[in-house]
Amino acid sequence: MSVQRLWFVKRAQHVRGPFPEPLLARYIVLGRVTDRDHVSLDHHHWHVPSDVPELTAAIRSLLGLDAGEEVDADWQDERFKAKLRWLDDRKSPDPRANESSAESERWKPHRVQGERRKMPETVEQHTYRESRAEFEGWLRLQRQRYGKPLLALAALFVVVLLVVLNYEPVSPVKVGLRIQAGQCELPAGRGIDWSGCDRHGYLLVGADLRGAQLINTNLAGANLRYADLREANLTQANLDHADLTGTKLEGAVWVDGRKCAFGSEGNCQ
């Protein structure tokens, strides 16, 4: 495998590079590197590009010319223009947009007003630009091919989402934090709403609380021995150190939102 030469370009004492030889040949064809610049392989010996046989050969190869083919100046000029249109696929962003004012002034004498961009790119900029151009071409193709189906799919998704958000299930299990306190002033009883009430340490032995709403109720340390809490809603209730010995919990909604199984007693199964 042949080793590819890497060239440096000097313009007004400012050095850029290294550039692979094929890329430098392209820049010469495009007019981004001219005989006002100097090129070197080692940073020490500088030459005008047209005086370097290796670059002349690379340019002829890029233009598709045979080694011994003679070309007149007019034809060569037209060939250069054609290559300029074919090779110069440079897209925004313009690398000059990130130049400092000092750097811009340094390169300004070497740029011809109204012509294409004249500053040679680094290898990283060149690779990035060509990759971006390839991706944008692919993206345009995908938009043309899949634009309408994707739009229809997005519209369908929005419709389904609206239906789901506005659908109210039958007999939902209410979970979550109860903001407003229930009937805290009423005594224990079947179906009582004690949501959000403080029943810390209460004596509720054998109490009939079947179907009661005990959402976010503080029952810490309460004595609930043999109480009937079947079908009660205990979502987010505080049962720390509560005595649940023999407490009937069949069909109750437990503190974590799950429903207690048939036969649950003393603990939610």
N, C-alpha and C positions, 0 to 999 in steps of 0.2 A: 504494500500500500504506500503510495507516494505521500510525502510530507508537504502539507500546504503552507506556502509562505505567508507570513503576516507582515503587513506594511504599516508604517506610521506616516501621517500626513502633517506637514508643517505649513502654517499660513500665518504670516506676520508674527513669527516667533512663537506662535501658539501651536502646540503639538496635540494631535488627536490620534487615537488608535489603541491597539493594533486592529487592522482590518484584514480579513482573509482576501487573498488575491482576486478571486472572482467578484467579491463585493466591491473592491476598489476599482476593478475594471468597469463595473456597472456605474459607479459614481463618475468615472471619467466620461463614459458615454452620455450620461445624463447632464454633464456639465457641473456637477457638484465639486469635482476636483479638476483643476485646469493647470496649464503650464505656468501660471503665476504661483502655484503651490510647489512644494518639494516633497519627495517621498524617500523613505529610508527603511532598511531592514534592521538596522542596529542603532539608530539614534545618533550615529556619528557621521556617516557618509550619506549626504543628501543629493538627490538628483531631480531634475525636471521630469515629470511623468513620461513625456514623449521620448526621452533619451534612454528609457529603460526597456531593453528588448523583451524581458519577461512580461511586462505589462502590455507592450504592443501585441505580443502573441496572444495574451489573454483577451484583449479587446477584439482581435480578429476572430478568435474562437467564439466570443459572445455574439458577434455579428454574423457568424456562420460563413466566414470567408476562408478559402483555402490558403495555405501558407504562401504560395507563390503568386496569388491572384493580385493583379494590379487594378487599382480602383481610382478613377479620377475624382477630383475634389468635389464637383457638383453631386456626383452620385453618392459619394461618402457623406456629404452633408444631408442629403435626403434620407440616406440610411440611418444616420444619427437621429434625425427627427422622428423617423418611424420607430426606432428603438426607444426613443424618449416617450412616445405615446404608449408603447407596449410595456415598458419596464416601470415607468413612474406611476405606481399605484399608491403613492403616499396619501395617507388620510389624516384627518385631525386626530389627536391634538398635534399642533405644530410644535416640534421641539424648541423652536425659537421663543415660544411663549414663556418658557421658564428661564430664559437668559437674564443675567444681570445687565444693568444699563452699561456697565463697563465692557462686558463681553460683547454686547450688541454693537457698541461703537467700534470695538476692535475688528469685528467681522464685516461691518457696514461697507467699507471700501471695496470689498471683494464680492458684493452682491449687486446684481444688475436689477435696477428698479423695474418692476413689472414682470420679471421672469419667474420661473419655478424656484422653489427653495434651493439654496445653494450650499447649505452647510452639510458636510458628511455626517451621517448618523453613526453612533456607536453600534457595535454588533448587537448589544442588548436592545437598543431602540429599534434596530432593523428587524430583529426577530419578533419583538413585541408587536410592531406595526403589521407585519405580514400575518402573524397569528390572529391579530384582531380583525384584519380584513377578511381572512378565511372564515372566522367565526361569524362575522356580520353577514357574509354571503350565505352561510348555512342557516343563520337565523331568519333571513329574509325568505329563504326557500321554505322553511318550516312554517312561517306565518302564512305564506300563500297556500301551503298544502293543508295545514291543520287549523288555520285561523277560525273559520266558521264552525267546525265541530267543537273546538274548545270553547267558543263563545256560547254555543248552545248548551254545552255541558255545564258551564258556569251558571247560566240562567236556570237550568234545572236544579243545580245545587242550591241556589238562592231560594227557589220555590219550596224545595224539600225542607230547608232550614226554617223558613217562615211557618210551614205547616207544623213542624215539630215544636217550635217555640210557642205556638198558639194552641197546641193540642192539650186538652185537659183530660187526664186519665180518669177512668171510673174508679170511685172509691180509693182515692190515693191515700197512702200512709203519710201523714204529716210529720215531717222531721225538721229539725232546725231550732234555732234559738227563739224562744217566745219573748217578744218585746214587751207586751202589756201583761201585767199580773192578772191572775184569775180571781176567783171568789175566795180570797184569803180569809174573809171574816166568817165564812160558813164552816160548820163542823164536818168531820169526816162523813162520807156517805157515798152510796153508789152513784157513779157518773159525775162526781164533783169536779169542778175545774180549779185545781190548785196550781196551775201553771205559773212558774216564777215565784211562788210563795216560799217563805222560810219556815220549814217544819223541822229545824235542827233539834235533835234530841227528843222529839215528840214521842209520847206513849200511844202507840196505835196497835196494841195487841188485839188480834182478832177483828180488826176494823174491816168493814165491807167497802172496799174501794174499787170494786169491779167496774171497768169501763171508765175510770177516772182519768182526767187529763193532768198529768204530772210532769209536763214538759218544763225542763230547767228548774224543777222544784228542788229545794235544798232539804234532803232527808238524811243528812249526815248524822250518824249516831242515833237515828230513830229506832224505836223498838217496833218492828213489824212482824213479830212472831205470830204465825198462823193467820195473818191478814189475807184477805182475798183481793189479789191484784190482777185477776184474770181480765184480759182485753184492755187493761190500762195502758196508757201511753207514757213511758218513762224516758222519752228521748232527752238526752243530756241532763238527766236528773243526777244529783249528787247523793250517792249511796255509800259514801265512805263510812266504814265502821257501823253501818246499819245492821240490825239483827233480822235476818230473813229466814230464821228457822221455821220450817213448815209453811212458808208463804207460798200461796198458789199464784203461779205466773203463767199459766197456760194461755197462749194467744196474746200475751202482752207484748208491747213494743219496748225492747230493751234500750238501755242508755246509748248504745252504739247504733241504734236504728234497725237491728235485726229482730225478727219476730220469734218469740219463744215457742218451742215445740209443745205438742200435746204431752201432758203429764209433767210439765216443768214445775218443780216445787223446791223452794229454797235457793234455786239458781236457775238462770235462763239457759235452757238446753237448745 
